[in-house]
Amino acid sequence: MYQWVETEDSREYTEDGQVKTERRYSYNPEWRSEIVNSRNFDREIGHKNPSAMAVESFTATAPFVQIGRFFLSAGLIDKVDNFKPLSLSKLEDPHVDIIRRGDYFYHSENPKYPEVGDLRVSFSYAGLSSDDPDLGPAHVVTVIARQRGDQLVPYSTKSGDTLLLLHHGDFSPEEVFLREQKSNSMKTWGLRAAGWMAMFTGLSLMTRILYTLVDWFPVFRDLVNIGLKAFAFCMATSLTLLTIAAGWLFYRPLWALFLGCLALVPIIVARTRVPAKKLE
């Protein structure tokens, strides 16, 4: 549905020694598949959206999905997600109030110049089981699962994990496991990066009280800000390395020891830079 969408643009500025935030809002109509609640807008007057859609998005799944003579379990069916847009070029307008333009059916006075509240509908498909003159060749997938009769179901490993893989394309078992290993590695590093960012943000917020105490002294304030950011960066890095080392302690002890030593580098450097107290 064509709806108003609010965009927030914020910037921070300093006034009378205090950091303030200025927020500006802009409104533009866009096609959205979900309802945008205009009641949450900063300025709803003149930007009001309908409260419901006449047609909502949904996914229709065949009750039985097969690869050859084998039926897929629900977990495998959910992995068939390579949706492609359905071409409507050979279809006629289904109703006098419905206009076809490209791969969309429009409920609008003029699809080129839509108004808020206008609707458009498109269709997508996935998991084509056989060649079709209009839709194209059948989809090829590679599945690793347990065969139980004529069904492909999850396989329980000795470690208690569940193995149920589906990849789009023709791959050997070795290639599938290599792709899974790369995917898991990327997810792991993504979680580590997110953990570091969470630690850095938390430490920055905790030490902000010190920045507030010197907020009235511009030069000193900037120096303190740089020092606090450096402290938060070093601490977040050390804590992240220690967390990774703890997870690798039983599986990669040498790497865990190396990361543990690396995490102590900022502390050691800080200790060496502190001048020793003179003996009286």
MARZAFI-549900 format. One record per atom (N, C-alpha, C, O): x negated, y, z negated. Coordinates in steps of 0.02 Angstrom, whole numbers, padded with zeros to 5 digits, always signed. Each point is the difference from the previous one (the first is absolute). Layout:
N
XYZ ...
END
This chain:
280
-00042-00059+00000 +00042+00059+00000 -00044+00062+00000 -00054+00001-00030 +00078+00050+00064 -00036+00064+00004 +00014+00039-00064 +00057+00018-00014 -00110-00004-00025 +00009+00030-00066 -00053+00053-00013 -00053+00002+00031 +00070+00041-00078 -00048+00049-00024 -00052-00035-00044 +00017-00044-00040 -00080+00062+00049 -00055-00027-00040 -00039+00057-00030 -00020+00047+00035 +00008-00051-00100 -00037+00052-00036 -00074-00017-00002 -00019-00056-00016 -00023+00106+00031 -00072-00007-00004 -00028+00050-00049 +00014+00060+00004 -00053-00084-00052 -00029+00043-00051 -00073+00014+00015 -00039-00045+00016 +00021+00108-00020 -00070+00022+00010 -00021+00039-00062 +00029+00052-00015 -00079-00077-00021 -00021+00032-00062 -00073+00020+00004 -00040-00032+00034 +00023+00084-00070 -00070+00022-00005 -00011+00029-00069 +00045+00028-00031 -00106-00036+00007 -00019+00027-00066 -00039+00064+00009 -00041+00007+00046 +00054+00040-00091 -00037+00064+00002 -00010+00023-00072 +00034-00022-00046 -00082+00066+00037 -00017+00026-00066 +00025+00071-00008 -00013+00043+00043 +00049-00031-00097 +00026+00067-00015 -00008+00014-00074 +00024-00038-00042 -00059+00092+00027 -00013+00019-00070 -00034-00056-00039 +00014-00012-00058 -00060-00023+00093 -00037-00053-00033 +00038-00065-00008 -00026-00047-00031 +00086+00042+00058 +00041-00060-00006 +00011-00031+00069 +00010+00036+00049 -00012-00103-00046 +00012-00035+00062 +00075-00011+00008 +00032-00032-00042 -00004+00057+00095 +00071-00006+00013 +00011-00037+00066 -00044-00003+00043 +00104-00024-00035 +00017-00038+00060 +00058+00034+00036 +00052+00014-00030 -00061-00001+00094 +00053+00029+00041 +00027-00054+00047 -00039-00033+00035 +00104+00025-00035 +00032-00051+00042 +00046+00033+00051 +00040+00044-00017 -00046-00066+00078 +00043+00024+00054 +00035-00060+00032 -00030-00053+00008 +00093+00063+00011 +00039-00054+00029 +00023+00020+00070 +00022+00056+00012 -00027-00104+00033 +00025+00010+00068 +00048-00057+00016 -00004-00055-00029 +00050+00068+00075 +00053-00049+00016 +00004-00008+00076 +00005+00048+00037 -00007-00112-00017 +00005-00016+00071 +00043-00063+00008 -00005-00046-00040 +00047+00044+00091 +00041-00060+00012 -00041-00055+00033 -00039+00013+00046 +00047-00074-00070 -00036-00058+00028 +00047-00060+00001 +00050-00003-00036 -00069-00046+00078 +00036-00064+00000 -00028-00043-00056 -00060-00013-00003 +00104-00009-00042 -00020-00042-00056 +00047-00060-00004 +00060+00006+00012 -00088-00064-00030 +00040-00061-00006 +00032-00008-00068 +00043-00042-00009 -00063+00084-00039 +00029-00001-00067 +00031+00068-00015 -00019+00051+00029 +00066-00051-00076 +00032+00063-00020 -00050+00044-00036 -00034-00022-00046 +00031+00085+00066 -00041+00050-00035 +00048+00041-00043 +00043+00035+00026 -00052-00040-00092 +00045+00034-00046 -00017+00074-00003 -00051+00020-00029 +00093+00021+00058 -00014+00073+00002 +00013+00033-00067 -00018+00058-00010 +00049-00094-00037 +00011+00029-00067 -00066+00010-00037 -00004+00040-00046 -00047-00076+00067 -00066+00007-00032 -00042+00054+00032 -00057+00012-00021 +00084+00022+00071 -00037+00054+00033 -00007+00060-00045 +00042+00011-00044 -00094+00027+00055 -00007+00063-00037 +00053+00051+00022 +00025+00039-00041 -00007-00041+00105 +00053+00043+00026 +00047-00044+00042 -00014-00015+00058 +00069-00005-00088 +00047-00043+00036 +00046+00040+00046 +00023-00026+00051 -00011+00089-00068 +00045+00041+00041 -00029+00008+00070 -00057+00022+00009 +00096-00041+00041 -00023+00002+00069 -00040-00060+00022 -00020-00004+00058 +00008-00044-00104 -00038-00060+00016 +00033-00061-00031 -00033-00042-00031 +00098+00036+00039 +00038-00054-00031 +00006-00058+00047 +00019+00008+00059 -00034-00068-00085 +00005-00061+00039 +00063-00039-00018 +00025+00007-00056 +00001-00048+00101 +00055-00045-00017 -00020-00047-00056 -00059-00016-00007 +00107-00006-00032 -00014-00043-00058 -00003-00074+00018 -00019-00040-00042 +00038+00021+00102 +00001-00070+00020 -00008-00006+00076 +00012+00048+00037 -00032-00107-00016 -00007-00015+00072 +00057-00045+00022 +00021-00045-00037 +00003+00057+00097 +00052-00044+00027 -00030-00069+00017 +00034-00051-00004 -00097+00050+00024 -00035-00062+00017 -00067+00001-00036 -00040+00046+00010 +00027-00097-00051 -00063-00005-00037 -00045-00053+00031 +00023-00046+00032 -00088+00054-00043 -00048-00048+00027 +00005-00067-00037 +00011-00002-00060 -00018-00052+00097 +00000-00067-00030 -00037-00048+00045 -00010+00014+00060 -00011-00070-00088 -00036-00052+00037 +00042-00063-00001 +00018-00026-00053 -00002+00000+00112 +00037-00063+00007 -00049-00056+00015 -00039+00004+00047 +00041-00056-00088 -00047-00056+00007 +00039-00064+00018 +00052-00014-00030 -00078-00023+00077 +00032-00063+00020 -00003-00049-00059 -00050-00002-00035 +00103-00037+00024 +00000-00046-00057 -00053-00055+00007 -00026-00024-00051 +00010+00005+00112 -00051-00051+00011 -00050+00026+00052 +00019+00019+00055 -00083-00020-00074 -00054+00023+00045 -00048-00058+00009 -00023-00030-00049 +00007+00015+00111 -00042-00058+00015 -00064+00020+00038 -00001+00049+00037 -00051-00089-00049 -00060+00000+00042 -00005-00071+00028 -00018-00046-00036 +00034+00039+00099 +00004-00068+00027 +00058-00036-00032 +00058+00022+00004 -00072-00078-00037 +00053-00038-00034 -00001+00011-00075 +00038-00033-00036 -00079+00078+00012 -00005+00012-00072 +00038+00063-00020 -00003+00051+00034 +00039-00056-00090 +00037+00057-00027 -00044+00038-00049 -00036-00030-00041 +00039+00096+00044 -00041+00042-00045 +00037+00012-00065 +00061+00009-00001 -00099-00008-00054 +00028+00018-00065 +00012+00076-00002 -00024+00037+00043 +00060-00015-00094 +00016+00072-00006 -00062+00042-00004 -00002+00056+00027 -00050-00081-00062 -00062+00039-00006 -00034+00011+00067 -00028+00054+00011 +00030-00103+00033 -00030+00007+00066 +00042+00045+00044 -00027+00039+00040 +00093-00043-00046 +00044+00043+00041 -00013+00073-00017 +00000+00042+00045 -00011-00027-00108 -00013+00069-00020 -00065+00027+00029 -00009+00061+00007 -00037-00106+00011 -00064+00022+00028 +00004+00015+00075 -00048+00027+00028 +00103-00044+00003 +00010+00016+00071 +00023+00072+00004 +00060+00014-00003 -00107+00032+00009 +00016+00071-00005 -00027+00042+00058 -00004+00061-00005 -00014-00094+00060 -00026+00037+00058 +00058+00024+00044 +00009-00024+00056 +00030+00070-00083 +00060+00023+00035 -00019+00043+00061 -00047+00039-00002 +00086-00049+00055 -00008+00039+00061 +00066+00034+00017 +00053-00029-00012 -00055+00089+00040 +00063+00034+00017 +00036-00036+00057 -00031-00023+00048 +00097+00019-00054 +00041-00031+00051 +00019+00052+00052 +00027+00053-00016 -00041-00068+00079 +00016+00047+00054 +00075-00001+00014 +00030-00053+00006 -00001+00113-00001 +00071+00007+00013 +00013+00025+00071 +00055+00022+00016 -00106-00025+00027 +00006+00030+00066 +00053-00034+00043 +00028+00031+00045 -00014-00096-00057 +00048-00036+00041 +00070-00001-00030 +00044-00033+00027 -00034+00068-00082 +00065+00001-00033 +00038+00063+00017 -00030+00052+00013 +00095-00057-00015 +00044+00057+00012 +00019+00032-00067 -00009-00031-00053 +00035+00091+00056 +00025+00033-00061 +00058-00041-00028 +00049-00011+00035 -00054-00011-00099 +00053-00044-00027 +00065+00036-00014 +00052-00033-00006 -00052+00099+00000 +00061+00038-00017 -00006+00069+00029 -00055+00025+00014 +00113+00007-00006 +00000+00066+00030 -00037+00051-00044 -00026+00050+00025 +00025-00062-00091 -00034+00045-00046 -00073-00017-00011 -00036+00035-00036 +00013-00089+00067 -00069-00023-00008 -00039+00012+00065 +00023-00020+00054 -00081+00051-00060 -00041+00016+00058 -00066-00037-00006 -00032+00000-00053 +00011-00033+00107 -00065-00035+00001 -00053+00045+00031 +00009+00025+00055 -00063-00016-00091 -00058+00037+00024 -00063-00039-00019 -00015-00007-00059 -00021-00018+00109 -00059-00040-00015 +00019-00065-00035 +00043-00037+00025 -00073+00024-00081 +00014-00061-00039 +00042+00015-00061 -00004-00035-00050 +00046+00088+00053 +00043+00019-00055 +00072+00009+00024 +00011+00022+00057 +00037-00038-00101 +00069+00019+00008 +00012+00060-00045 -00013-00003-00060 +00038+00058+00087 +00011+00061-00037 +00074+00012-00012 +00041-00008+00046 -00025+00028-00107 +00067+00027-00015 -00010+00075-00011 -00009+00023-00056 +00009+00013+00112 -00017+00071-00003 +00030+00035+00060 +00010-00030+00053 +00005+00094-00061 +00026+00040+00056 -00053+00007+00055 +00015-00002+00059 -00078+00012-00081 -00055+00008+00047 -00063-00030-00030 -00030+00030-00044 +00010-00090+00066 -00059-00032-00029 -00064+00042+00006 -00045-00007-00042 +00041+00051+00092 -00059+00041+00007 -00004+00054-00054 -00055+00021-00019 +00112+00000-00006 +00003+00051-00052 +00044-00025-00057 +00056+00024-00008 -00080-00072-00030 +00041-00030-00053 +00013+00050-00057 -00036+00048-00009 +00090-00062-00027 +00018+00039-00059 -00003-00044-00062 +00002-00061+00005 -00008+00094-00063 -00004-00038-00063 +00064-00041-00008 +00055+00026+00006 -00063-00091-00019 +00056-00045-00005 +00008-00045+00060 +00037-00049-00004 -00071+00064+00060 +00004-00043+00059 -00036-00066-00014 -00046-00004-00041 +00068-00049+00076 -00027-00066-00011 -00032-00026+00064 +00019+00018+00055 -00069-00061-00064 -00028-00037+00056 -00018-00070-00025 -00020-00009-00058 +00027-00040+00102 -00010-00071-00019 -00048-00031+00050 +00008+00008+00061 -00056-00045-00086 -00045-00039+00042 -00004-00071-00027 +00021-00013-00057 -00047-00032+00097 -00004-00070-00019 -00071-00025+00010 -00035+00021+00046 +00013-00066-00090 -00066-00031+00005 +00008-00075-00011 +00049-00023-00031 -00096-00015+00056 +00003-00073-00007 -00070-00027-00015 -00050+00032+00016 +00049-00091-00046 -00063-00034-00015 +00012-00075+00000 +00056-00022-00011 -00109-00016+00023 +00006-00073-00003 +00035-00030+00060 +00042-00045-00009 -00058+00068+00068 +00031-00027+00061 -00024-00072+00009 -00061-00012+00006 +00107-00036-00004 -00018-00071+00000 -00013-00028+00069 -00031-00054+00006 +00053+00088+00046 -00010-00026+00068 -00007+00059+00048 +00018+00056-00016 -00043-00071+00075 -00008+00053+00051 +00068+00026+00022 +00048-00038+00008 -00045+00104+00000 +00063+00031+00021 -00016+00050+00056 -00048+00037-00006 +00087-00037+00059 -00015+00046+00056 +00004+00074-00020 -00034+00041+00031 +00074-00024-00080 +00007+00069-00021 -00044+00018-00059 -00028+00055-00003 +00020-00102-00044 -00037+00015-00062 -00074-00017+00006 -00041+00029-00036 +00023-00074+00081 -00070-00016+00009 -00017-00071-00023 +00045-00040-00012 -00110+00025+00006 -00020-00068-00020 +00013-00013-00074 +00009+00045-00040 -00009-00110+00024 +00011-00020-00069 -00057+00023-00044 -00057+00006+00022 +00072+00007-00086 -00051+00021-00047 -00040-00061-00024 +00029-00053-00014 -00094+00060+00012 -00044-00054-00022 -00024+00016-00071 -00025+00055-00012 +00031-00102-00033 -00022+00009-00069 -00041-00061-00022 +00007-00054+00029 -00048+00064-00079 -00039-00054-00030 +00021-00005-00073 -00001+00049-00037 +00020-00110+00016 +00027-00011-00067 -00044-00049-00038 -00020-00051+00028 +00006+00067-00090 -00033-00047-00045 +00047-00010-00059 +00011+00046-00040 +00016-00106+00034 +00050-00016-00052 +00001-00075-00010 -00040-00037+00030 +00085+00014-00072 +00009-00071-00012 +00059-00026+00040 +00053+00031+00001 -00063-00088+00032 +00055-00030+00037 +00039-00047-00045 -00027-00046-00030 +00092+00060+00025 +00045-00044-00038 +00058-00019+00045 +00049+00037+00006 -00056-00094+00025 +00051-00020+00049 -00006+00045+00062 -00052+00004+00032 +00107+00029-00016 +00000+00047+00056 -00004+00072-00023 +00018+00046+00037 -00042-00035-00099 -00005+00068-00027 -00073+00017-00015 -00041-00044-00015 +00025+00108+00020 -00065+00027-00020 +00010+00040-00064 +00031+00053+00002 -00058-00078-00057 +00013+00030-00066 -00067+00019-00032 -00053-00019+00025 +00055+00057-00081 -00063+00019-00033 -00040-00060-00024 +00029-00051-00020 -00095+00057+00022 -00045-00052-00024 -00031+00023-00065 -00028+00055-00005 +00031-00098-00046 -00028+00016-00065 -00071-00028-00004 -00011-00060+00007 -00037+00104-00019 -00070-00020-00003 -00016-00029-00069 +00041+00003-00046 -00101-00030+00039 -00021-00029-00064 -00006+00053-00055 +00009-00014-00059 -00024+00076+00079 -00007+00054-00049 +00068+00029-00021 +00002+00043-00043 +00052-00068+00073 +00066+00025-00018 +00026+00056+00044 +00056+00023-00010 -00096-00002+00059 +00022+00053+00046 +00044-00029+00054 +00000-00061+00012 +00037+00105+00022 +00044-00020+00054 -00031+00022+00066 -00020+00057+00008 +00017-00103+00040 -00028+00013+00066 +00056-00001+00051 +00031-00052+00011 -00018+00109+00020 +00052+00006+00050 -00019+00058+00046 +00012+00058-00017 -00042-00074+00074 -00028+00051+00043 +00033-00001+00069 +00015-00054+00027 -00004+00113+00001 +00024+00006+00068 -00035+00060+00032 +00004+00056-00025 -00038-00069+00081 -00034+00053+00037 +00026+00001+00071 +00011-00052+00031 -00002+00112-00005 +00024+00007+00068 -00057-00010+00049 -00050+00036-00001 +00058-00087+00044 -00052-00017+00048 -00022-00072-00008 +00023-00035-00046 -00067+00013+00089 -00025-00069+00000 -00070+00000-00031 -00048+00026+00030 +00042-00055-00091 -00063-00001-00035 -00014-00070-00026 +00045-00040-00010 -00109+00026+00001 -00020-00063-00032 +00006+00008-00076 +00004+00057-00024 -00002-00112-00014 +00004+00006-00073 -00058+00042-00029 +00011+00039-00047 -00071-00047+00074 -00057+00038-00025 +00011+00075+00011 -00016+00040-00043 +00043-00022+00101 +00012+00071+00015 +00053+00029-00046 -00005+00057-00021 +00057-00097+00006 +00053+00024-00045 -00028+00015-00069 +00014+00052-00029 -00053-00099+00002 -00028+00011-00067 -00050+00057-00001 -00005+00036-00050 -00031-00026+00105 -00046+00057+00003 +00038+00065+00001 -00020+00049-00032 +00076-00046+00068 +00042+00060+00001 +00029+00014-00069 +00004+00057-00021 +00017-00110-00013 +00027+00008-00068 -00053+00025-00048 +00014+00042-00042 -00075-00068+00050 -00054+00022-00044 -00015+00074+00011 -00011+00037-00048 +00010-00015+00111 -00013+00071+00014 +00056+00043-00027 -00012+00054-00028 +00075-00077+00036 +00057+00038-00025 -00003+00007-00076 +00012+00054-00027 -00027-00109-00008 -00004+00002-00073 -00058+00044-00023 +00006+00035-00050 -00061-00036+00087 -00057+00042-00018 +00018+00074+00006 -00018+00040-00043 +00054-00021+00096 +00020+00069+00009 +00049+00021-00055 -00005+00056-00026 +00052-00100+00008 +00047+00016-00054 -00037+00009-00067 +00016+00045-00038 -00065-00089+00026 -00038+00005-00063 -00037+00066-00005 +00002+00033-00052 -00036-00013+00106 -00037+00063-00001 +00048+00059-00004 -00016+00051-00029 +00074-00058+00059 +00051+00053-00006 +00023+00009-00072 +00008+00056-00024 +00003-00113-00011 +00019+00004-00071 -00056+00029-00043 +00013+00037-00047 -00075-00055+00063 -00056+00028-00037 -00005+00075+00009 -00012+00038-00047 +00021-00016+00109 -00001+00072+00013 +00057+00036-00036 -00009+00055-00027 +00068-00087+00026 +00056+00030-00036 -00013+00003-00075 +00018+00048-00033 -00050-00101+00007 -00018+00001-00071 -00049+00054-00017 +00006+00033-00052 -00057-00024+00096 -00048+00054-00012 +00034+00068+00001 -00014+00042-00042 +00059-00032+00090 +00035+00064+00004 +00043+00012-00061 +00004+00057-00025 +00029-00110-00001 +00041+00008-00059 -00043+00019-00061 +00019+00042-00040 -00078-00075+00034 -00045+00017-00056 -00026+00072+00007 -00002+00036-00050 -00017-00017+00110 -00026+00068+00011 +00053+00052-00016 -00014+00051-00032 +00076-00063+00053 +00054+00047-00013 +00015+00004-00075 +00009+00054-00027 -00007-00113-00006 +00013+00000-00072 -00053+00036-00040 +00015+00038-00045 -00079-00050+00062 -00054+00034-00035 +00000+00075+00013 -00015+00040-00044 +00032-00021+00106 +00004+00071+00016 +00054+00035-00040 -00009+00056-00024 +00066-00089+00016 +00054+00029-00040 -00018+00003-00074 +00018+00048-00034 -00053-00099+00010 -00019-00001-00071 -00049+00056-00017 +00002+00028-00054 -00047-00013+00101 -00051+00051-00014 +00021+00069+00021 -00038+00048-00007 +00098-00040+00034 +00022+00066+00023 +00009+00049-00058 -00002+00060+00011 +00013-00085-00071 +00007+00044-00058 -00063+00041-00011 +00003+00057-00021 -00061-00088+00036 -00063+00037-00007 -00005+00056+00052 -00027+00054-00013 +00054-00067+00073 +00000+00051+00052 +00046+00057-00020 -00014+00058+00015 +00070-00074-00048 +00047+00052-00021 -00031+00046-00052 +00015+00060-00002 -00058-00087-00041 -00030+00040-00053 -00046+00055+00027 -00009+00052-00031 -00021-00064+00090 -00046+00050+00029 +00030+00033+00062 -00036+00027+00042 +00102-00030-00037 +00034+00025+00060 -00009+00075+00010 +00005+00025+00056 -00019+00012-00110 -00005+00073+00004 -00069+00024+00021 -00011+00059+00009 -00036-00105-00001 -00069+00018+00019 -00015-00030+00068 -00019-00058+00004 +00027+00097+00050 -00005-00028+00068 -00063-00040+00015 +00004-00056+00023 -00063+00085-00037 -00062-00034+00017 -00008-00063-00042 -00014-00054+00027 +00023+00061-00092 -00006-00057-00045 +00053-00053+00016 -00013-00060-00006 +00072+00083+00025 +00055-00045+00016 -00018-00044+00060 +00014-00061-00002 -00044+00090+00054 -00018-00039+00059 -00054-00051-00016 +00002-00057+00025 -00050+00076-00067 -00053-00048-00019 +00029-00058-00040 -00018-00058+00010 +00063+00074-00057 +00032-00052-00040 +00041-00046+00044 +00001-00061-00009 +00034+00090+00058 +00041-00040+00046 -00042-00050+00039 +00019-00058+00008 -00077+00081+00017 -00045-00044+00037 -00025-00056-00046 -00003-00058+00021 -00015+00075-00082 -00025-00050-00047 +00053-00051-00018 -00015-00060-00004 +00077+00082-00006 +00054-00046-00017 +00016-00046+00058 +00014-00060-00010 -00014+00086+00071 +00012-00042+00059 -00055-00052+00007 +00014-00058+00016 -00076+00078-00026 -00056-00047+00004 +00006-00054-00054 -00013-00059+00013 +00033+00079-00073 +00010-00048-00054 +00055-00050+00017 -00009-00060-00009 +00066+00085+00034 +00055-00044+00019 -00020-00048+00056 +00019-00058-00001 -00057+00084+00049 -00023-00043+00056 -00045-00056-00025 +00010-00058+00019 -00059+00075-00061 -00047-00051-00025 +00035-00051-00044 -00013-00060+00006 +00057+00083-00050 +00035-00046-00045 +00047-00045+00039 +00004-00060-00014 +00032+00088+00062 +00046-00041+00040 -00038-00053+00040 +00022-00057+00006 -00080+00076+00021 -00041-00047+00037 -00027-00055-00045 +00002-00059+00019 -00026+00077-00078 -00026-00050-00047 +00055-00048-00023 -00011-00060-00003 +00069+00087-00015 +00055-00043-00022 +00024-00046+00055 +00017-00058-00013 -00015+00083+00075 +00020-00042+00056 -00049-00057+00011 +00020-00057+00011 -00085+00073-00014 -00051-00052+00009 +00004-00052-00056 -00009-00059+00013 +00021+00081-00074 +00006-00047-00056 +00061-00045+00008 -00002-00059-00016 +00057+00087+00042 +00061-00039+00011 -00013-00053+00054 +00021-00058-00008 -00054+00077+00062 -00017-00048+00053 -00047-00054-00027 +00008-00059+00016 -00057+00080-00056 -00048-00048-00028 +00035-00050-00045 -00018-00059+00000 +00067+00081-00039 +00037-00045-00044 +00038-00053+00040 +00004-00058-00020 +00023+00079+00078 +00036-00048+00042 -00047-00050+00034 +00021-00056+00016 -00083+00075-00005 -00048-00043+00034 -00044-00040-00048 -00044-00037+00022 +00055+00044-00087 -00046-00028-00050 -00007-00076+00008 -00056-00025-00005 +00111-00011+00016 -00003-00073+00004 -00010-00025+00072 -00020-00057+00010 +00035+00098+00039 -00005-00022+00070 -00064+00023+00033 -00030-00037+00040 +00008+00098-00056 -00062+00027+00029 -00040+00033-00056 -00004+00061-00004 -00026-00101-00040 -00033+00028-00059 -00057+00048+00017 -00010+00050-00034 -00029-00065+00087 -00055+00044+00018 +00026+00068+00024 -00027+00052-00019 +00078-00053+00060 +00030+00063+00022 +00031+00038-00059 -00004+00061-00003 +00035-00098-00043 +00030+00032-00059 -00054+00034-00042 +00010+00055-00024 -00067-00089+00016 -00056+00029-00038 -00026+00063+00035 -00015+00050-00032 +00009-00054+00099 -00025+00057+00038 +00047+00060-00006 -00023+00056-00011 +00088-00068+00018 +00049+00055-00006 +00002+00028-00071 +00008+00060-00009 -00016-00105-00041 -00001+00024-00069 -00059+00047-00012 +00007+00051-00033 -00065-00070+00060 -00059+00043-00007 +00010+00065+00038 -00021+00054-00022 +00051-00059+00081 +00012+00060+00040 +00048+00048-00035 -00005+00061+00007 +00053-00090-00044 +00048+00043-00036 -00033+00039-00056 +00025+00052-00021 -00081-00077-00004 -00034+00033-00055 -00048+00055+00024 -00027+00037-00041 +00017-00032+00106 -00048+00050+00027 +00019+00071-00021 -00044+00036-00023 +00108-00014+00032 +00016+00069-00021 -00014+00014-00073 -00023+00054-00018 +00036-00104-00026 -00012+00009-00071 -00075+00005-00014 -00022+00042-00040 -00017-00085+00073 -00073+00002-00010 -00029+00066+00024 -00043+00029-00033 +00067-00006+00092 -00025+00063+00027 +00018+00058-00046 -00041+00044-00012 +00102-00045-00015 +00021+00053-00045 -00042+00000-00064 -00016+00052-00027 +00000-00113+00002 -00040-00004-00061 -00071+00025+00011 -00029+00033-00044 +00001-00047+00102 -00069+00022+00013 -00004+00075+00011 -00054+00028-00009 +00109+00004+00028 -00001+00072+00012 +00010+00040-00063 -00011+00061-00001 +00033-00095-00054 +00009+00035-00063 -00068+00007-00034 -00033-00051-00012 +00011+00111-00004 -00066+00008-00031 -00002-00030-00070 +00047+00005-00039 -00103-00038+00025 -00007-00031-00066 -00006+00053-00054 -00030+00053+00011 +00058-00067-00070 -00003+00047-00055 -00072+00005-00027 -00033-00051-00010 +00012+00111-00002 -00067+00010-00026 -00002-00018-00074 +00046+00017-00039 -00100-00051+00020 -00007-00017-00070 -00022+00061-00039 -00044+00037+00022 +00073-00026-00078 -00017+00057-00042 -00064-00015-00039 -00024+00041-00038 
END
